[in-house]
Amino acid sequence: MNKNNGTNSISEQMVIGVTMGDAAGIGPEIVVKVLAEADIRRSAKFIVFGMNEQLCYAADRVEIEPFWGRHQHEKISRDYPHKVVVADYDEYSVEPWIRGPSKVAGEASVRFCLDAVDAARAGIVDAIVTAPISKVSWNMAGAPWPGHTEMLAERCKSPRKVMMLIAGPLKVALATIHEALFELRHKFIIGCVFEPIDLLNTALKETWGIEHPRIGVAALNPHAGENGQFGDEERRIISPAILLAQEQGIKCFGPFPADTLFLRAVEGEFDAVVAMYHDQGMIPIKLLDFEKAVNVTIGIPIIRTSPAHGTAFDIVDRNLANPEGMKSAIMTAIKMAKTKKNLELRV
């Protein structure tokens, strides 16, 4: 019997799809740097959805010899005989002098993502990890989505989706994502608080293997509203959402003042936190571990992670891009895929 559970067999390893991100950003550099590490290549097989020319250029700039195979993206397969293969989109070309948003880079990065999602849904890859894209490039390319999260939900035909962030021991799901702060009151309803609690509870069970997750729910207002003195959203919206979740057997608690809740979660009182708006959750995540923070989309039928940082156009070609966020995203995706597979085998 193979005591390594097949990890020594290339054909039995997890297959992770990696999108190259915006070709003019640091995506190619961090993809090359991470996948060049022997321990990463031992942990899984990888299909990179991107441009071979751009990846070779990035490898040359950081003095890494190309270590991957190359195939046409139209013929992707789970059974490549390589640990790393580039599904090459050679119909796109991004000039090396472009160091900012562009239509062509937007078109290419959208295509990488759509094809990676389709590959995950078809079972060709077990998870996808997305390198940073430029929302401006996507807009210039005419993409109808403001970012990855919305694209993933539509492509997967998932009516519900939630952005989740991980930094060290802290896991945070966002009740609202890309909303102007002053416009939040027009969309802040019980459902938008209940949904991340519900999806987070399921994700913690199914992809982290936590049997009975404990979820802390943040308040919206200072001091959790102080009994309505600083707003009534806690008792009018957040508390009813928590009660609804508790009635379904979910162990969630709150609403707690946000200025202490994240510390309580880091210290182990809660397995995860639901934050009410984008920066309420992003600030503690990036403060705790900016370089290694990971973005996870939950509520969709596939596993998707990404580094929490952006394209960093200003440091491209200077060999300054830190690959730790991409490495964390890849290792998180592998861990989630293995946990999900093991739990499925038990059923």
N, C-alpha and C positions, 0 to 999 in steps of 0.2 A: 504493500500500500504506500502511496506517495504521501509522506507526512507533511509535505509543503503545500498540499492542497492544490497542486498544479501550478504553483508560482514559478517553477523552473521550466515550464512549457510555455513557449511563446503563444501557441494557439489557445491556451486556456486562461491567459491573463486578461485583466480588464483592458478594454480599449477606450481611450480617452480622446475625444475630438477637441482640438485646440484651434480657435480662430485667431488669425494673425492681427486683427484689429486694423486701425487706420495705418496704411502703408507709410504715411509721412510722419507718424508718431513713433513712440518708443516700442510699440508692439513687436516688430520684427526682432529688435535687440533683446528684449526680455524673454521672448520665446526661445531664441537661440541659446541664450545664456543658461536658462533653466534646463532645457532638454539636453544640453551638453553635459550635464552632471550625470555621472554613472549611476548613482543611487536612484535618481529619478527614472532613468531608463530601465533600471531593474524592476521598478515597482509596477510598470504597466507598459502597454503598447500605445503609440500616439499617432493620430492622423492630424496633420496640420492643414487646415483650410486656409490657403494663402497663396503667395506669389513666390515661386522658387528664386527668381532673380533678386527680389527684395531681401529674402532671407540670406542668400549668398552674400549680398552686399553687406548686410548687417554682420554676418560672421566674419567677413574680411576686416571690417572696422574694429572688431573686438579681438581679432587674431585667434579665431576658432576655425578649425578645419571642418568643412561640411561633413556631417555624420549621418545624413538621412538619405532615404531613397526618394525618388520622384515618380509620380504617376499623374496622368490626366485626371482632373477632378470629375469628369463625367463617368469615370470607371472606378469609383471608390469601392473598397471591399474591406470586410473585417479580416480577411485572410492574407494580408500582405506579409511577405516573408521578412519584413524589417521591423525593428523595434520603433523606429520613427520614419514616417513617410509623409511627404508633402503632396497633398492633392493640389496640383498646380493650376492656377487661373492665369495662364499666360496670355489670355486675350486682353488683360488689363496691363497698363504700364503707367507707373507714377514716377515722374521725373525726379531725380535725386535732389534737385534744388528746391523742391516744394517743401516748405517747413511750416505748414499751417493747414487750415481746412481747405478742401478742394472737392469739386464735384466728382472727379474720377476716383479719388480715394474713398469717397462716400459710397459710390456705386459698388466698388469692389468689396468694401467691408460689410455692406448690407448683404451682398451675395454670399460671402463666407458664412455669415450668421444663419441665413435662411437654409443653406444647404447642410450646415452642421445640425440644425434643429431637425431637419428631415431625416438625416442619418441617425440621429438619436431615436426618433420615433420609429424608424425602421429596424432598430436593433443593431445597426452597423457599429455604433459606438455606445458605450455604457453611460457616458456623461459627456458634457461639453464644458470647456473652459474658454471664456472669451477675453481676449486681450482688449485694451481700451479702444473705444471708438470716439470719434468727434461728433457730437450732436449737431454741430454746425455743418459738417461735411454731409451728414445724413440729410439734413434739411436742404442743402444745395443739390443733392442728388434726387430730391423729390420724395424721400421716404416719408410715409404717413405716420411714423412713430417717433416720439421724442427721444427714445432710448431703447436699450435692450429689453427691459422688463415688459414694456407694452408690446414690443414685437414678438417676444416669446409667447405671451399669453394669446395673441391673435393667431400665431402660426400653429400653436398647439390646440387651438379652439377651446381655450380654458376661460370660462367667464370670471373666474376668481384668480387673482395672483397677488403676491405680497413680496416686497423687497425685504430681505433679511441680511444683516451684517454680522460678521464675526471678528472679534479681536481678542486673542488669548482666551480667557474664560468667559468673556462677555458675548452673548448672542442677543441681538436686537431685531425685532420686526417692526416695520413702519405702518402705521394706520393710514397715513396719507404720504404721497411721494412728492411729485413735482407740482406742487400747488403754491401759488403766491400766498404768503402768510396772511395778508389782510383779506384774501378771498376764502380762506379756510372755513370760515363760519357758514358759508353758503353750501358747503359739501360735507360738513361734519355731522354725520348721523349715526344712529346706533349700529347700523350695518357695517360702516367703515371701521368701527372699533371691534365689533364681534368677529369680523372676517379674519383679521390677522391673529386673533387669539385662537380661533378654530384651526386655521391652517398651520400655525406655529405648533400647536399641540400635536397635530398629525405628523408634521415633519420631524419633530423631536422623537416621536415614537418610531417612525418608519425609516428614517435615514440617519438617526443618531442612536437608536436603540435604547432610548430612555423610556422605561416602562410606564412611569407615572410622573410626567413632567410637572414642574411647579413654575407657573408663569406670573411675573409681577407686571402690573399694568400701571403705566404712568398717568398722572393727571395732566391736564392741559394748562391749567392756570397756576400761578404761584401759590404755594402752600395748599395745593389741591382745592383752591377756591375759598378756603376758610368759611365753610358753610354758606356759600353764596356771596360773600363780600367781594370777591374778585372774579366773579363769573359763575354761572350755574351749569356749565357744561358737564361738570363731574356728576352731579346728581340727576341731570336731565338726559344725558347721553352715555357717559362712560359707565356709571354704576349699573344702569339697566343692561348694557352689553355684557358686563361681567356676570351679572345674575343669570342672563340667558345662557352663557357659557357654562356656568356652574350647574345649572339645571340639566345640562347635557353630560355632566360628569367630568368636566374639565377643571383641573385644580389651578384656578387663577385667582388673584387677589389684588385689591386696590380699590380705587385709584390712590396711588401714593405720590407725594411730591417728587418731581423728577430730580431735584437737587440731591436727594439721598438714595433714590431707588437704584441707580446704576452701581453705586458702591456696594449696596446690599447684595446685588446680583454677583458682582465680582467676588465677594466674600463667600459665596456659595448658598445664600438663602434661597435664591431662585435659579432655575435652569436657563431662563431666558426672560427678556423684557419686551413689552409692546410699548413703543413710543408713539406719541400722537402726531408728530410732524417730522419732516425730513431732518432738519438740523438738531432737533432735540435728541434724535438717535445717533446722527452722524458725528456730532461733536465728541461725545464720550468714546465712541469707537475709534476715531482717528487720534484722539488724545492718548488713548491707551496703547495703541500700536499701529501707527499710521502706515509704516512700511509693509506690515504683514496682514493688514486688514483684508477680509474677504467678503465679497458680495454674493449672496445666494438668492436665487429666485425660487420661492416655494408656492405651491398651489397648482403647478403645472405637472404633467405626467413624466417629465424628464428631469434629470439632474443637471443643473447649470450653476457654475460658479465663475467668479472673475475677481481680479484684484480690485480694491476699492479706489485706486488712484486713477488719474486720467492719462491723456496722450502725451503730456509733457513735451510739446513741440520745441520748447526752448532749449532742451538738452540733447536733442537728436544728433547723432553722429559724434558725440563727445565721449562715448564710453562711460557715461555717468549714471545711466539708468540702473536703479536698484531692482534686481529680479526677485527679491524676497516675497513681494506681494503675489506675483505670478506663481512662484513656487508654493506658497501657502494655498492658493486657489486650486492648484493641481492636486496637492496632497489631500485637501479637503474633499475634492471631487472623487478621488480614488477611495477615500475612507467611506464616503456616503454611498458610493456604488457597491462596495463590498458589503456594507451593513445591510443595504436594501436587498442584495442578492441572497445573503445568508438568512434574512428574515423570510424571504419568499420560499426558500428551500425548506424551512421549518413547517410551512403551511401544508 
